[in-house]
Amino acid sequence: MEKRLADLIEQVEAKRNDLDKDRLVKVYDFASEKHRGQDRQTGDEYITHPLAVATTLASWGLDQTTIEAALLHDLPEMSGVSIDEIKELFGDEVSSLVEGVDRVGKVQLRGSQNTEFLENLRRMFVAMAQDIRVVLIRLTDRFHNMETLDAVPFSKQKRIAMETLEIYAPLAERLGMGKLKGDLEDMAFPFIYPEEYAWLLDIAKPHFKYSENNVSGIMNKIRQQLVKHKVKAKVEGRPKRKYSLYKKLLRPEMGRDITKIYDLMAVRVIAPDTSSCYSALGVIHQYWKPVPQYGLSDFIAQPKPNGYQSIHTKVFDSKGNIVEIQIRSEEMHAQAEYGAAAHFAYSNAKSHGASDSDLKGGTAFIITEKMSWVKQLASWQQQVSSPSDSYEEFKIDALSHRIYVFSPLGDVYDLPENSTPVDFAFEVHSGLGSYIQTAIVNGHIVSLDHELKSGDIVEIQKSKNPKKPNRDWLRFIKTHKAKEGIRKELQLSSH
């Protein structure tokens, strides 16, 4: 058996105990034979690409069906193998995944008209709503293509990188796949903004070095105190992502001044369970004082809508620097890094009560309530009343960066970046939009076009009677739900 296939099998066996090795070898041999004579632009045999995709998915603990579909996913496009042939040889579930991946692969960002792009993107969400694994394969396919982007003709590099930054990285973020999102952004960054990338590396290097040396000392002290207080946990450091750092430096309040960035290196404390997370937090605050103005974000008690859980605390070190510490359990860490992939991994589904027949039939991979936004986006076209606005609205709803804001009762709401109190009102309940009197953010009255930020506590004070929405709100609101609600109200009131 060739080494690359042996590596894949070893990866599957490390994560799962249900491998049908003979079948996997048969799938690989078929894919290898059909790709024979085809080379990638790197000069490698083409089979190395589907094999790399399958190996990554195996490392996330996904089921054998997903891994088989990954090995076969490029055959319809590259080798003219029909879906019917794949179905006949390997069954309904694998062929259905391959067909979905092939369809989703046709989403083109550059060179397509807005309406065409919108329809392609909607098809992707329809495929996701039917089986999330389709998009997990496509995201992994894009990840490997980005790893080898240097080999692609220069004229195509920027388009592929831009598509990655504007579609695939935000999609990974919405699926809670923090590691993949960061990897895709950092790989795309130098191809899209080469001068800015070089500038960032130049100014950041000495600061990263200082931050790394400083944080390693803190990590050792945290380890010592956790041992002393008999709290079990791993402590590790993580440099801030380059693209994320670049975006932060561009904020008006930062003015490209890297000395204002306090989380160049974040410390992670990974504990075995939830109660150990809070014990670790108690130990840390005993020895390092929290920074008053930044406070504590407890996403364990109040998870983000994409499933992310962690405690974030910012503390002063002995030199007066601010250090961010993230505390989470091992299960939360897997969810934060791999999101939907961790959530939908077979073993995880099984441990949460999915039956063998559900797993075999693929129904363990159907969208849950937590990811209802996928279904909303899949049915988006039916909700559109104004096609001229639909392209930008859909892009904002589907692919913009997200913020997380709280109601006064502590409920968490997921909104596009730069959303307003009006967007929040419609997100809470479509009827609330007709009763907006005053918006209060973090205890202060704000205008209705006020741009919300992650962590804001938002309260809508209601009027006694319903009021017609203001047409001017359409100029500043962001979400499709708010825009559709206002349009409907204005149409109804005009009759």
PALODO-694284 format. One record per residue: x, y, z of N, C-alpha, C in turn; residue in one letter. Coordinates in pm, whole numbers, plus 50000, padded with zeros to 5 digits. Layout:
XYZXYZXYZA ...
END
This chain:
500864988050000500005000050000500895012450000M 500555022049913501425033849907501295042250034E 502365049550063502465056650191501335066850212K 500965074050106499945084550122498605078750166R 498255067150107497015060550146497145055150289L 498315049750321498565044550457498415055750559A 498875067850524498745079450615497265082850639D 496465082250531495035085050545494375074750638L 494685062050614494095051350696494485052950843I 495755056450865496235058551002495475070251068E 495225080650991494505092351044493065088551082Q 492405080550996491035076251026491025067651152V 491955058251158491995048851273492305056051404E 493045067151396493375074751518492135081451576A 491145084251491489965091851536488725083151552K 488705071551488487455063851482487735048951497R 486675041451527486875026951539485925019351447N 485465026151341484465019751253484935019451107D 486245019151085486775019650949486535006650874L 485995007750752485934996450658487104998450562D 488234992650600489484995250527489404990650381K 488844978750359488774973450221487994982850129D 486884987950182486054997050101486795010050073R 487485015450175488215027950155489315026250050L 490005014950054491065012149955490445011249814V 489265005049807488575003749678488215017649621K 487715026449707487365040149664488615047449617V 489685046249696490945053049661491475047849526Y 491465034649508491985028749383491195033849263D 489865034849278489015039749170489375054349136F 489465062749240489795076949218491175078349156A 492135070649207493515071349157493585067449010S 492845056948973492835052148834492215062648741E 491085068648785490385078348700491175091548686K 491995094748787492825106948779494195104148715H 494445091748677495755088248621496085096948499R 497325101948496497745110448384497435125148403G 496685128348508496365142448536497335147748642Q 497835159948619498755166048715498175179348764D 498565183148884498205196348936499225206548885R 498905219348905499835229648858501115229848940Q 501105222949054502325221549134503285211549073T 502775203548976503585192748920503295179348984G 502535179349096502195166649163501095159449085D 501005146249105499885138749048498595144249106E 497515144249026496275150549071495695143949196Y 495885130749209495285123349321495765128849456I 496905135949457497405141449585496415151649643T 495635158249557494685168349606493505162049680H 492715153049614491605146949689492095139349812P 493295133849804493855126649919494135136150035L 494655148050004494915158050109493615162650173A 492565164750090491255168850141490695158050234V 490775145450189490245134250269491005132950401A 492325135050398493135133450519492805144350621T 492595156650573492205167450666490875164250732T 489885159850653488565156450708488675144950807L 489565135350777489775124050869490355129051001A 491245139150993491865144451115490835151551203S 489705155851143488625162151220487655151851277W 487845139151242486995128551297485715126351218G 485665130951092484435128951015484275114450970L 483065111050932482725097050903483325092450770D 483325079250751483965073550632483275078050503Q 481975079850507481255084350386481805097750337T 482045106850432482585120050396483975118550334T 484785109850393486165107850346486155101750205I 485235092350182485115086350049484685096849947E 483695105049984483215115549892484335125449862A 485195128249961486335137249940487295131349836A 487545118349844488435111749747487875112349605L 486535112449595485885111749464485405125449412L 485565136149494484815148449468485125155449335H 486325153549280486685160449155486475151949030D 486015139749047485895130848929484875135748826L 483685140848867482755145548763483355156648677P 484045166248740484595177548666485865173748590E 486755166448655488095164048599488145151948505M 487315141848533487455129248458486185124848389S 485125133248398483875129748329483155117748387G 483475113948510482785102548573481395107348614V 480355099748577478995104348608478635101248754S 477685108948805477175106548940476525092748946I 475875088648836475235075448831476255064248849D 477425065948787478465055548801478945054848947E 479145066349008479575066749149478505060349237I 477235063249204476115057649281476075042349270K 476275037649148476245023149124477365015949199E 478555022149202479715015749265479745017549416L 479345029449464479585032549606478335036849684F 477175036849619475935039149692475395053349687G 474145054749736473405067449729474065078749807D 474495075649930474955086450019476225092949966E 477185084649923478445089949869478175097849741V 477355092249652477095099149524476365112349547S 475455112449645474725124749676475685135549727S 476645131749810477645141349859478515146549745L 478965137449658479825141549545479055151149454V 477785148249431476965156949346476825170749411E 476595171149542476475183849614477755191949609G 478885185149629480195192049627480465197549487V 480125189849386480315194349247479475206749219D 478225206649268477315217949246477815230449319R 478215228549445478695239749526479985245549467V 480765237349402482025241849342481835251849230G 480615253049182480355262149070480085276549115K 480175279249244480005292949294481205301249251V 480965310949165482035319649117481775333749170Q 482765339749230482595353449280482965363549171L 484145361749115484605370949011484105366148874R 483785375548788483415371848651481975367248639G 481175368448746479765364848733478925377048769S 477755377948712476855389048742476275387248883Q 475805398148941475275397349077474175387049092N 473235386848996472105377449008472595362948998T 473565360748912474115347248893474855342749020E 475645351849076476375348949199475405346049313F 474355353949320473335352249424472705338449416L 472355334349294471735321249276472715309949308E 473965311349265474975301249297475165299849448N 475215311349514475425311349658474225305249729L 473025308549680471815302749741471825287549726R 472275282849610472365268249589473275261749693R 474355269049728475285263849827474565261949961M 473735271649998473035270450126471935259750120F 471335257750004470365246849988471085233450011V 472275232049950473055219749968473445218050115A 473835229050181474195228450323473025224050409M 471835229450377470645226250457470315211350446A 470625205650330470355191350311471405182650381Q 472655186750373473745178850436474965187850451D 475285191150574476375200550602477725195650551I 477855182450534479155176850493479585181550354R 478605184950270478915190150136479835202250147V 479475211350237480255223650249481545221350327V 481555211750419482805208450488483845203350388L 483405195250292484335190250188484815201850102I 483885210650063484265221749975485205231450046R 484975234050174485875242850250487275236850259L 487325223850281488625217050293489335216850158T 488555215150052489095215749915489735229449890D 489045240149933489575253649915490845255649999R 490845250150120492015251350208493255245550139F 493125233650081494285227550016494685235249890H 493695240449816494015248649698494765261349737N 494405267149852495105279149898496545275949940M 496745263949994498105259950034499045259349914E 498465256849796499295255349676499035266549574T 498545278049623498165289049532499365294849457L 500535293749514501755298549446501935292649307D 501445280249290501665273149163500655277249056A 499605284449095498555288549000499075300648921V 498685301948792499115313748715498805326648790P 499725335948784499615348648858498295355648832F 497815354748706496575361848668495355356748744S 495425344448795494265338648866494395339449017K 495595341949066495835341049210494965350649289Q 494875363049246494135373149323492645369849327K 492095365349213490665361949208490355350749308R 491195340349307490965328949396491105333249543I 492125341449569492345346249707491175354949753A 490675363649664489555372449699488295364449726M 488045354449645486895345649664486995338549799E 488215334749834488455328049962488145337450078T 488615349850065488435359650173486975363950186L 486265364950073484905370350075483815359850090E 484115347350055483085336850066483475326050167I 484635319850144484945307750221485365310550365Y 486145321150389486535324250528485315328450612A 484435337450561483245340750640482335328650665P 482275319650566481455307650582482015298850694L 483345297350696483985289750804483695296250939A 483715309650941483435316751066482005314251113E 481035314651022479645312451061479425298151107R 480235288951057480135274951100480935272351227L 481495283151285482225281851410483605275651395G 484125275051271485415268551245486525279151251M 486855283251374487785294351394489155292251334G 489675280151348491025277351296491045278251144K 490075271951079490025272050932489815286250880L 488925293750945488675307650904489975315650910K 490725314551021491985321851035493025317550933G 493095304350908494055299150809493745304650670D 492465304450631492085309050497492375323950481L 492055331950583492325346350575493815349150563E 494605342250646496055344850645496705340150515D 496165329650454496725325050326496345334450212M 495145340350220494675349350113495335363150122A 495625367650243496115381150270497275385550179F 498395378150171499525383150089499235383749939P 498255376049891497935376249748497045388149713F 496225392649808495295403649780495925417149812I 496615417749926497225430349971498715428349997Y 499525425849892500935422649915501725433649987P 501445446249953502195457250017501825458650164E 500535457650193500075458650332500605446850415E 500655435250350501165423250418502635425250457Y 503425430450363504855432950389505015443450500A 504165453950494504205464450597503905458650734W 502885450050742502485444250870503625435750927L 504215427250843505315418750890506445427250946L 506715438150876507835446850914507595453351051D 506375459151070506145466251197505845456651312I 505315444751279504845435751386505955427251446A 507005424751368508025415051411508595417951551K 509125429951577509695432351709508655431751822P 507415435951790506355435751892505925421451925H 505835413051821505515398951843506585392351930F 507845395651900508975389851974508875393552123K 508655406452149508545411052288507345404352356Y 506215404252284504985398652339505145383852370S 505825376752280506045362352298506885359752423E 507975367452439508845365552557508075368652685N 507285379352681506525383552798505465373152835N 504735368452734503645359152758504145345552805V 505315341252755505835328052799506095328052949S 506535339653003506735340753148505415339653223G 504375346353171503045345753233502495331453229I 502675324753115502165311053102502785301753207M 504095303253229504765295053331504205297753470N 503945310653499503385314153631501965308753646K 501175309353538499815303953545499875288953572I 500765281953500500905267453522501225264553668R 502175272153723502585269953864501415271953959Q 500635282653938499525285654029498395275354015Q 498155270853893497105260653872497495247653942L 498775243753931499255231554000499115233254151V 499535244854200499475247754344498035246554396K 497075251054315495665250754358494945238154309H 495735228554259495195215454217494095216754109K 494315226254015493405227553900494105221753778V 493515211453720494125205053602493815213353478K 494835216553402494615224053277495915225053199A 495775226053066496925228752979496965243752955K 498165249352944498305263652917499145265252791V 498605272652692499365274652568499215289052520E 500125293252436500095306952381499785306752234G 499175317452185498785317952044498985332051992R 499855333951890500015347451833498755351551758P 498465364451758497285369551687497445367151538K 496355363551474496365361151329496745373951255R 497515372351148498025384151076496915392451012K 495965385850945494895393550880494005400150984Y 493735392951091492915398451199493605410651261S 494935409851278495715421051331495645432951235L 495805430251106495755440851003494405448051008Y 493295440451015491955446451019491795455051145K 492355450351256492215457751381493005470851375K 494185470351314495015482451301494345493051214L 493465488851123492785498351033491645505751102L 491225500951219490125507751289490525522151323R 489585531551312489925545751337490595548051472P 490095541051576490665543551710492085538051726E 492485529051634493845523251641494855531751562M 494405537451451495285545951371496575539151329G 496505526351299497665518451255498785518151359R 498455520451485499475520651592499475507251665D 500495499151639500535485551694500715485351846I 501195496351903501365496552050500005496752121T 498925499552046497585499452107496945485552108K 497625475952047497065462352041497585454352160I 496685449952246497095443052369497045427852357Y 496475422452248496365407852239497185402052125D 498425407352107499305401452005499555386752034L 499635383552162499725369552204498605367152304M 497755357252275496705353752371497115340952442A 496735339952568497025327752646495745319552650V 495875306452626494715297552635494915287752749R 493905286552829493895276552937492825266452899V 493225253852878492275243452835492145233252947I 490945233053006490675224753124489825212553084A 489765202253171489005190253132487485192353127P 486935201453210485485203053213485115217453252D 483815220153251483335233853275483705238953414T 483515230753517483785235653653485265239053671S 486145231553603487585234553609487895247953544S 487075251853442487275264853375487075276153477C 485995275053555485715285653654486725285453769Y 487195273353805488255272553908489515279453858S 489865277153731491055283353672490905298553668A 489695303353635489445317753632489665323853772L 489185316953875489365321754012490835322854049G 491625312954011493065313054040493735324653966V 493405326453839494045336953758493735350853814I 492475353253851492105366453906492675368854046H 493075357954111493705359454243495095365654229Q 495765362654117497165366954100497345377853994Y 496395379153902496485389553799495175397453798W 495275410353813494075418753825493395420653689K 492075418853683491365421253556491385436153520P 491335438853390491325452853342489885457953349V 489625468253430488225472353455487425475553328P 487995483553235487165488253123486835477253023Q 487625466453022487355455752924486485444752983Y 486515443353117485655433653183485905419353140G 484905411253165485005396753143483905392753046L 484225384752947483195379352857483045364552886S 481885360552932481655346452966480775340052859D 481425334452757480695327652650480445312852684F 480775308952808480365295452852478915296452901I 478665306152989477305308253038476385313052926A 476935321052833476155326552722476875323652591Q 476725311452537477455307952414477075316952297P 478035319052206477715326252082476775317451999K 475965323451913475015315451834475665304751747P 476945306351710477585295751631478145284551718N 477845284851848478255273951937479535276752015G 480195287751986481475290852052481285292952202Y 482125286152282482105287852427483525289752480Q 483695299652566484995302552625484815314152721S 485675315152821485705327152905486875335552856I 486645348452831487725357552791487935367452906H 489135368052958489435378253058490705385553018T 490745398553042491935406453013492515411053145K 493805408153166494445411153295495705419453275V 496135426153383497415433253381498515423553421F 499645423753346500795415953392501645424753485D 502785419553530503615426753628504215439553571S 504245440753434504825452753371503745462853330K 502505460053366501425469253329500875466953190G 501365456453119500795453052988499465445753008N 498595446552906497315439352910497485426252834I 497055415252896497155402052833495765395752831V 495375390352716494085383452709494285368752741E 493425363452828493455349152862492105343152827I 492125332352751490895325152714490885311952789Q 489765308752852489655296452931488495288352876I 488745275552845487685267152790487965252452820R 486945244152807487145229752826487675223652696S 488125210952704488655204352584487585203252475E 486345200152517485265199052419484965212652356E 484975223152439484755236752386485875240852290M 487085236452322488235239852237488065233452099H 487645220652097487405213851968486315221151890A 485265225551961484165232851896484655246251841Q 485515253151918486015266351876486935265251755A 487725254551750488685252851639488005247251514E 487115237451534486595229951419485085231451398Y 484395238151492482995241651474482125230451424G 481505233051307480555223451252481195209851229A 482475209751195483145196851172483195188751301A 483505195451411483535188451540482115184351579A 481175193351555479795190951594479195179251517H 479545178451389478925168351305479795155851289F 480945155451355481765143151348480945131651402A 481075120351339480265108451369480315104951516Y 481515104251573481655099951712480935109751805S 481015122451772480355132651853478845131151843N 478365129051721476925127251701476445115251781A 477235104551779476845092251848476785094451998K 477785101752050477825104052195476675112952240S 476065120152145474915128552180473595121752146H 473655108552129472415100952119471925098351978G 472695101351875472255098051739472315082951722A 471265077251663471225062651649472095058251532S 472435045151531473235039851421472535041851288D 471165040351287470455041951160470485056551114S 470425066051210470555080351174471915082951112D 472955077251176474315079751130474525073550993L 473985061450975474155054650848473415062050737K 472235067450772471425074350671471815088750650G 472785093450727473265107150708472425117550780G 471345113150849470465123150911471095129451034T 472185123851083472885130251195473605142851147A 473645144951016474385156350961473445167150906F 472165166050942471205176050898471255187850995I 470975199550946471075211951023470235211551150I 470825215751260470125216351388469535230351407T 468775231851514468145244851546469205255751560E 470365251951619471445261651641471915267851509K 471755260251399472225265251270471055268251177M 469955272951236468745275551156468995286351050S 470035294651070470345305050971470635299050834W 471135286650830471405280250700470095278350625V 469075273550697467775271550632467165284850588K 467345295050671466825308350633467455313050503Q 468775310950492469475315350370469095306750250L 468825293950276468435284950166467075289050108A 466185294150193464845298050145464765313050117S 465905319350110465995333950102465265339649982W 465375332749867464795338049743463285340049753Q 462645330949829461195331949844460785344349924Q 461745349850001461405361250087461695374750020Q 462305374349902462765386949841461605394349776V 461395406849816460335414749753460925425149660S 462235428149677462865438649597464165433349538S 464105427149419465285420649362466495429849348P 466275442649326467405451749306468295452549429S 467695450949546468485451849670469005438249715D 468515427449652468725414249709470195409849714S 470975413749614472365409149609473155413649732Y 473155426649759473935431849872473395426650005E 472065426050015471445421350139471845406950169E 471785398550065472105384450086473565382950127F 474425390750060475855390050090476115394050236K 475405404650280475565409150419475065398450516I 473865392950488473305382950579474135370150582D 474645366250465475335353350455476805354150492A 477475364750449478935364450449479635375850521L 478885384750585479585395650654480155390350785S 481135397550840481605394150974480465396251071H 480455388451178479345388851273479725395651403R 478735401651467478925406551603477915399451693I 478185399451822477315392651918476895402852022Y 475595405452031475095415152128474105408252221V 473875414452336473055408252440471785416352464F 470715409252497469515415952549469755418252698S 468935426752763469115428952907468965416152990P 468275406052933468105393253005469265383652979L 470235387952894471405379452870471305370452748G 470215371452670470145363552546471135369352445D 471775360452370472805364752274472205365152133V 472465375852061471985377051923473165379151828Y 473085372351716474145372351615473685381451501D 474445392251475474055402051373475245405051282L 474995409951160476125414351076476825426351139P 478115427651109478905439051155478185452151117E 478305462251204477715475651183476185475751187N 475575465151245474115465351262473715476151362S 472415479351362471885490351443470825485051540T 470365493451634469285489051724468025484551649P 467765490351531466595486151452466765471751405V 467975468251358468255454351318468045445051437D 468535449251553468395441351676466915439051707F 466105449651698464675448451730463995438051641A 464265438351511463645428751420464175414551442F 465435413451488466005400351517465345394151640E 465055402451740464395397551862462995392451827V 462245400751754460895396751712460455406351602H 459905400751493459545409451380458535420251423S 457675416951523456665426651568457265438151648G 458445435851710459045446251794459415458551711L 459685456551582460055467651494458985478451485G 457745474651513456635484451505456405491651638S 457205488551738457005494651870458265501851921Y 459205504551829460465510751873460205525351915I 460545528352040460465542252085461865547752109Q 462645540452191463995544952226464925532852227T 466185535052189467185524352198468185527952308A 468485518152393469465520152500470575509952482I 471815514652471472975505752455473925508052572V 474195497352646475075498052764474645509052862N 473315510352877472795519852975472625534052925G 472995536952799472895550552746471935551052626H 471125561352620470235563152504471095566252381I 470805559452270471565561652146470575564052032V 471085569251923470245571151803469975557451740S 468925556551660468565543551600469535539151492L 470375548451442471385544451343472745541651410D 472775540851542474005538051617474555524251576H 475855523451545476455510651505476815502551629E 476245490651638476475481951753477825474951743L 478395471551859479675464251864479485451551946K 480325441651921480255429151998480305432152147S 479425425352222479425426952368478455437552417G 477885445652326476915455852368475665449452430D 475105456152531473805452152587472775461952530I 471815456452457470885464952382469465463052435V 468805474252460467425473852508466585482952420E 465425477952380464475486052302463325489752394I 463135502552418461975506952495460795508252399Q 459685502052438458555500952347457565512652365K 456965516352253455855526052258454585518352297S 453565525552343452325518752386451575513152265K 451595520452157450855516152039451825514051922N 451465504951827452345502851711452455515451626P 453645517351569453885529051483454415524251348K 454105531951247454625528751113456155530651115K 456925521051064458385523151060458745535250974P 459875541151004460345552850930461065548150803N 460675553550688461295549650561462805552250563R 463235562550638464665565750645465495554550707D 464855545950787465595534750847466225525850740W 465595525050624466115516350517467505520750471L 467865533350499469175538250456470305532550541R 470035529350668471155525150754471055510950809F 469905504650803469825491050860470565481150771I 470935469850830471805460350761471115447150724K 470245442050813469755428350792468575427850696T 468525416750625467425414150533466095413650609H 466135407450729464905406050808464305419750840K 465135429150881464655442550913464135449650788A 464875448450677464465455350554463135449950502K 463005436650503461755430650456460595434750546E 460835434750679459785438550774459315452750751G 460255461850728459905475950707459185477750574I 459685471050469459025472250337457565467550344R 457375456050415456005450650425455095460450499K 455595465850609454805475350688454445487650605E 455405492750529455165504850451454195502150337L 454265490150278453325486650172451915485350229Q 451825478450345450515476450408449885489950443L 450715499150495450165511750540449805520950423S 450325517850304450045526650189448735522750120S 448175510950159446915506750093445735513350159H 
END
